[in-house]
Amino acid sequence: MKDMILATLLEPHQLPEAIANLAVGDLRLDSRLIASGDVFICLGGDDFIEAAIRAGAHAILCHAQASDTRQAKFSITYRDAIPQAVPIIYVPDLAQQLQTLAQLRYGRSCTFPPIVGVTGTNGKSTLVSLVAQLLLAAKSHNQVATIGTLGVGVYGEKPFLTGMTTPDILTNYKAMASFKETQVSVVTMEVSSHGLDQQRVAGLPIKTAIFTNLSQDHLDYHKTLEAYAEAKKRLFAMPSVTTCIINADDPFAQTMLTDVKHAHVLFYGLKNDQKRVNTNSVMAENIQASPTGTSFDVVSPWGSATVHSPFYGEFNVYNCLAAICAAVVEGADFKRVVAAITHLEPVLGRMQPLAMSEQIQVVIDYAHTPDALKQTLLALRAHATGRLWVVFGCGGDRDKRKRAQMGAVAQELADEIVLTSDNPRSEDPNSILADIAKGCEREAHIIADRKEAIEYALGHAQVSDCVLIAGKGHEQFQIIGNIKKPFSDADVATRILASLGRLKNMEDNKAKVNKKVGAL
């Protein structure tokens, strides 16, 4: 990363000589990430300024407020109560200048590797991983990086966790500059509706844009499904996008293309209509479920082939189709891509089989929306031979309207339902569970403590049963109140299975899990 001084960052503003030559480290929007020499861009109130200064920030940038009598003006102050003479610089329209500041500090986006951006309610993390794996396996790229829920980093190396699906714009530019320096040739990235609405990907070189699906989620933020869709479709209208890859079977497919003018459009889906198989379509037919995965025939502009996927469920057929499209668009050979699908690794916490019980099947999944839970249960039903259990809850301080819907999905598709806490946050867990239970016409087992709920399901499941533990997936914590407590569904389930004597070959399973973690 190139050296920079404060005067260069804040051109054309005139800075006093005493601070003009201050070195600029990274630009940070989160005071908790400040390291010595960084510049803190404070958009969340003055309460974070002192913490940033004590952490070693060289300067603080704040939004300059206008008053009734004057316009907002550039100004510099200091905090008398803090020994360090750290300038607090008030900049007009600071929030609107984040892209410019990011480009000044980390470089112009035209020099960054191209991005495959994935948006949709479900499937983003899986697709980001699958596309990265296929590009590497087909040997069209030597080094691929990923940005998303599971972290930021070069694929195959330990990622940096941001706690966000789409990180803030400064983190994204810093990551892209790092990828450029390490010779990454393409990046796969989750692009959330929040990220699009809040301009977190503004100016980034997203070349290929994928739409997975759209169903109810995040309405606590967007308020309506229509506003949620409007946020999503901004990805496809970005001027850098040259190819749009769209799930033709989703009701919002055409909505995503409303503002697309020049990009090439590829559709993918299931072959329900012969007329839809054309030079712009990649379709699946003859889908067959088996105990080891799913096979299907793919018909595409690049040829036809039989695909053997290690994943369960129709929704993973969609994921494979989208990944095939993206990999070929990014230069991979179609035949190599199809052959590589057989060897794909599941994504941590996404239909992740623990595959270590002698008697029951245990699957960990991130499904936390009505549609995701439905698709996951349908997928497991096609492969399960015994009863299908589901253990899940709903997040507190989030969209309450989906709770009863998820209860209804569970009661329709599962044989045994265990309702438990997800991340209750500031809400009463029992109140959340009562909301979910309103959607269940038959009795569900209600156990607020998540560990006890998992223990109940695994202890009462019979031979050949399948237990889905849904909602938290890869997460390594549970948020209760304002505290993040360590909690991993996979780890908890593993320990419980061991205590029940229902494990086989724990060392092999541990190696598999470690391999998946290292590949994220």
N, C-alpha and C positions, 0 to 999 in steps of 0.2 A: 504494500500500500504506500502510495506516494506521501512524502512529507507535506504538511500544510500549516500555515499560520492563520491566526484569527482574521487578519486584515483581508486575506484572500477569500476566506469563507464568507465574509460579510460585505464584500464589494457590492455596490459602490459607496457604502456608508463610510464616513471618515471616522477612524478610531484614534484615540489618544496614543501617543507613542509608547506609553507605559504598557499598553496591552496589545498593541497592533501585532507584535511579533510573538505572541504566546503560541506555543505549539498546540495543534489540534489533534487529539487522538481520534477515537470513534465518536460518532454522534449517537446519542441515546435518548429515547423517549421514556425509558423506565429507570428511575433513580436507583433501583436495586441492582442494576447491571453496570453502574458507573465504576470505572477503573481510573487510576491516576492518569491525568492528562486528557480525559474525555471532555466533551462538551455536552451538557444536559439541556435538552430542549423541553422546557416545562410547559405543557399544555393543560395539566391537570390541577392547577392551583399552587399557591405559594408554600403549602405544607411540606412539599418534597425538596425544597431548595436547600435547606440546611443539611439534610441527609446527603444530598449530592455533593455539596461542598466538602463535607467531612470525609466522603469517599474518595476525594481527590480530583473533582472536576476542576478544569482550568477556567471555565466560563459557564454561565447560565444564560440561555436565551428564553425570554418570556414574551408572551403576546402583549403588545402595547394597546391599551384600552383607549377608546375615544370617549370624550365627554360631551355634554350638551353644548358646550361653548367652543370646543376645539377638536380638530382631527387628531387621530393617534399619531404620535411622533416617536422617532428613534431616540432613545435615551439610555444612559448608563448610570447605575447606582451601585452601592455596596451595602452589606449588612454589618452594622457596627457591632452586633453581638457575636459575630464570628471572627476569630483572630485572623484567618487567612483573607488576604485582599483579593477576593475573587469577584470579578465584575458580573453584575446582573444586568443584562442587556435587553432592553425592551424593543421589540421589532414589530412594526405594523404588519398585519395580515400574515403572521408567522405560520399558522396552520396551512395556509395556501402555498407556502414556499417550501414545504418539505421535499417535494420532488427536486426542486432546484438545488437545495442544500445537499441532498443525497448525491446528485450528479456531480456537484462541485467536489465533494469529499471523496467519492468512490469511483467516479469516472462515468463517461457517457454510456448509456445502455447499448448503443450500437456496437460497442466493443465486447459486450458480454456474449456468452454462449446462448443459442436460441433456447426457448422454453416451450415445453408441451404443458399447457395449462388445463387442469381438469376441474370442472364445476358440476354441481348436482347435489341433491340431498344425500344420496347414499352412493358408496362405491369409490369415493375420491382417493382415499388412502390405498385401497387395493389397486386401483388403476395406476397410480403413481409408481407403486412397486412393480407391478407387472410389466409396464412399459419399460422401466429401467432394466429389469431382468432380461426382457426380450432383445433390447438393443445390444446388451452385452453378450448374450448367448448367440445372437446371429452375427456377432463380430462386425457390426456396422459402426460401433463406437467403442473406443478403448476405455473411456472413463465417463461415467454418468453421475450426476448429482441429483438429490431429491430435496424438496422443501414441502413440509406438511405437518400433519398432526403428530406423526411419529418422529419428527425432528428435521434438522437441516444438516446436510453433509454429503460427502461423496458416498455413493452406494457401495456397501461392503465394509465401510468404516463406521466407527461409533458416532452417531449423530449428536448434534447439539440440540437439546430440547428447549423450545421456546414457550410451550404451554398454549400455543395458538395453532389453529388450522392454517391460516395465512398470517405470517408474522407482519409486524409493522413495516412501513416502507423503508425506513433506515436499515433495519435488520436485513431486509431483502436485498438492498443495494450492496451492503457490506458482504453478504453471502455471495452474490453474483460476482463481485470483484475478486473474492477469494477463489471462486471456481475458475475464473479466467486465469488467474496466476498458476493454478495447479493443472492447467491443460484439460479441464473438463470440456467436452464438446457438445453436450446437450444436458438440459435440466428438466426433470419432470416435477410438476408443482401443483399442489392443491390450491384452488382459487375459490374461497368461500364467498357467500353473499355479503358477509360483513366486510371482507377484504375489498370487494368491488365497491361497495357503498362508501367505504371510508378511504378510497383511493390508495390502498396499500400496495397495489401493483402498477400504479401510474407510471407510464414510460418504460416499463420493462419489456424486453423483446419476446413477448409471447407470440410464437410463430404458428403453433398448432393448438386449437382450442377444442376440448371435448366436453360434450354434455351427456351426463349419465341418466338423470331422471329428476323429477321434481314432485315432492309430496309434502305433507304438512310438517313443518319444523320452523323454529326460530320466529314464530309469530309474535312472541313477546317483544321482538325487536322490529320486525317488518309490519306487524299488525294485520296485514292481509296476504293471502296467497298470491294475489296479483302483484303486490309490491315486492314480494319475495322473488317472483319470476322476473320482474323488471330489473332487479339488482343482478340476477344471474345473467341476463342476456347482454349486459354491458361487455362481458368478456368477448363475445363474438363480433362486436362492432369495433374492437380496438384496431387502430390502423396497422399495427404490426402483424395481425393475424392473416395468414395466407390460406390456411385450411381449417374448416370447421367440420368436426366429426360429431354427428348428431344421432341420438337414439330415436329412430323413426317411430318406434312403438309408444313413445311417451306422449301424452296429450299436449305437452308444452313444447314439442319439437319445433313447430313452425313459429311459435312465439320467440324462441331463441334466435331465429333468423330474420326477424322483422327489420333490423337496422343493418344487416349485412349487405354490402354493396359489391365488393370485388373479390372476396375470398372464395376459394373452391369449396364446395360442400360435398361431404361423403356421409351417407346414411348407413346405419347398421341396425340390425334387428332380426326378428324371427320371420322366416319365409311364410307369411300368411296369405300373401297375394302375389301371384306370378308376375303381375305387372310391375311390381316394385323391384324386381331383380333387373338391374340395368347397370350401366357403366359407372353410376354413382352409388351403388348399393353393395354392401357386404352383409350377406344373410346366412343364417344357420337353419338347417333342417335335419330331420331324422335324429332328434335328441334322445339319447339313451342313458339312463342312470344305472350305476352299478355300485357295489360296495367300495370300489376303489376310486370313484370319481364319476365323470360324465364324458361321453363321447358325442360328437355331432359332425355333420358335414357342413363345410363353409363354402359358399359360392361368392366369388369376388371378381372385380375387374382384373385381378392378377392371376386368376386361376381358381380351381376347385380342389378341395382336399378333405380328408377325414382328420378331425382333431381329437386327440385323447387328452382330456384335461384332468388333473388330479383333484379338482374342486367339485363341491356339491352345489346343486341348485341351478335353476334356470337363470337367476340373476348373475351367476358367475359365467354363464354362456355369453350374456351381454358384455360382461367385463372382458372376457377373452376376445370377443369381436372388436370392441373398441381398442383394445391393446394391439391387436393385429393391424388395424387401420393405422394407428399412430406409429407403430414400428416401421411399417412399410413406407409411410409418408416421410419418415425421418431417414430413409435410405436403406433399410434392412431388406434382405431378400425374402420374398413371401414363403418359399418352401422351407428356408431355414427357420423362419419365425414359427411356422406351424409345427415343425419338428421339435422346437424348443419348448413349446407349451407343456408337453408331457413332463418336463423336468422343473417346472416352476415351483418355487417354494411359497407356501401360504404366508400371508402377512400376519405379524404378531397381533393377536386379538381380533382377527377377522376370520370367522369360521375356522378357528384354530383347534384342531383335534388334539387333546392331550394324549390320546392313543397309548395309554399305559394301564388301563384297567383290564383285569382278566375277565370281568363279567359285564361291565357296562361301558357305553360310549359316552364320553364327556367332551363337550365342545364349548369353547369360549368365543363370544362374538360381541361386537360393539353396538349391535342393533339397539337404537334408542329412540326410534320413531315408529309410528304404527306400520308404515309400509315396510321398513327394514325388518321389523319383527315378523311381519307376515311372510315376507320372502324367505327369511331364515328358517322359520318353522316349516314352510312348504318344502324347502330344500331338504331338511332333515327327515321329514315324513317320508319322502321318496326313497330314503336310504335306510330308515330304521325298521327293525323287525319286531321290536317290542313296544312298550309304551313310550310316549314322548313327553318328557318333563320340560318345564321352562321355569327358570328362576330369574326374576327381573324386578326393577322398580322404575321410578322416574325421577329426574333431577329436580331439586327444589329451586325456587326463584326463576323458573323457566315456564314456558308455555303450558298452562294448566289444561288447555282444551284437548291435548292429545292423551291425557292420562286414561280417561274412560275408554277412548278408542283403542289404546293398547291393551286394556283389560279385555275388551271385546274380541280382539284378535287372538289373544291367548286362550280364551275360553272356547273359541271356535276351532282352533287348530292344535291345541295341546291336550294331552290326556290328564296331566297333573300340573297344577299351577301353584307356584310358591312366590308370593309377593313379598318384596323386601326393600330395603333402602338402597338407593343408587348413591347420588351425592345430595343429601338433603339440604345442605347449605343452611340458610337461616330458618327454613320451615320446619314445622313439627313433622317428623317422619310418619307418624300415625295418620296425620291429616292427608299426606300425600298418598299413603296406601289406601285410605278410604276413598279418595278420588278415583284411583285405579279400579278398586273393587266394584264401583258403580257400573263398570262395563262388563262385569262377570255375572252371568245369569246363574251359574252354579258356584258352589262354595270353593274358595281358594284357601290355601294355607297361608296365613299372614304372620310373618316373622320379621320384625323390624331389623334385628341385628343380622347383617349380611353374612357373616361367618356362620352363624347358627342356621340361617336359611339354606346355605350351601350344604352344610353338614346334614340337615334334615333330608334334602333331596338325594344326596349321595348315599345316605344310610338306608333310605327306604326304596331306592330304585332296585328293581329286580333284574335278574339275568336277561340280557338282550335289550334292556331299556336304554334309551338315549336321554341324556340330561344336557339341556342348553342353559348355560349361564350367560345372560345377556345384559347389555347396557354399558359396561365399563371397558370391556375389551382389553386393550393394551395398558390402560391406566394403572399406575403404581401407587395410587393414593385414593382416599375417600375424603370428601370435603364435608365436615360436620361443623356447623357454625362457621367460624372464620378459620378453622384449623384444618390443615391437610394432614390426615393420618395415613401412614404407610398401609397400603392394602392392594394386593394383586389377586384377582380372581384365580389365575392359573396357579399361583403359589399356594393359596389357601386350599384350593381343590386338591392339589397334589398331596399336601400334608394330610388332609382328611382321608383321601384314598389310601394313603400309607397306613394311617391309624386303623382303618377298617380292614386292612389286609387285602385290598383290592388292586394292588399295583403289580405290574410286571416290568422287569428290566428298567429300573429307575435311572440307571446311569446312561443308558441309551437315550431315554427321553430327555434327560438333562442336557445331553450333548446336542440334541436336536433343537431344544429351546435356545441354548446359547448360540447356536449357529444362526438361528433366525434373528436374534437380537443383534448379533454382529453384522448381519447383512442389511439392517435398516439404515 
